[in-house]
């Protein structure tokens, strides 16, 4: 099954980040900033997921 996955992790500065990982294992997007808690990074990833379908391409 071809499923993209949001992966959350703690970076070297002890900040939480997310990555959007393609079915082939490649990272296709990332948070670009760190978050102070796991719940905050999950909320940020959820916002991206919720809004991506309505995004436009310039």
N, C-alpha and C positions, 0 to 999 in steps of 0.2 A: 504494500500500500504506500502511495506517495503522500506522506504527511509532513508538513512543516511543523517545527516544534520550537516553542520559546524555552530557552535554557536560562536559568538564573544561577548566579555564582557570586562568591565574594572575591574581590580583587586583592592585589597586594597592599592596598591602602585600607583594607577592611571595609570597603564600600560594596554594596550590592549592585550588580549589573545584570542586564539581560542580553541575550543573543537570539536572533531568529535563525534557526538552522534548517537548511534544505534537506530533502530526503537523501541526498548524496553526501551529507555530512558537512557541507560548506556553510560558513556563516554568511548570510546575505544581508543582515542588518544588525545593529547593536544599539544599546541605550545611549551611547555617546556621553553619558554622565553617570556618576555613582549615586546611590541612594543609601540612606542611613539604616533602613530596615528591609527585611525580606518582604513584609507586607507592602511597603512603599514601591519596591521594584516590581512586584506582581501586579499592583494597581497600574503602574506605568505601562507594563507590557499589555495588560488588558485594554487600556485606552488605545494603544496602537492597533491591536487586533480589532476592536470595535469600529475604529474609524478608517481603517485601510481600504475597506470596500468602497467607500465614497470618495476616496482621494482622486484627484485629477492628475494628469501627466501634462506638464508644460512643454 
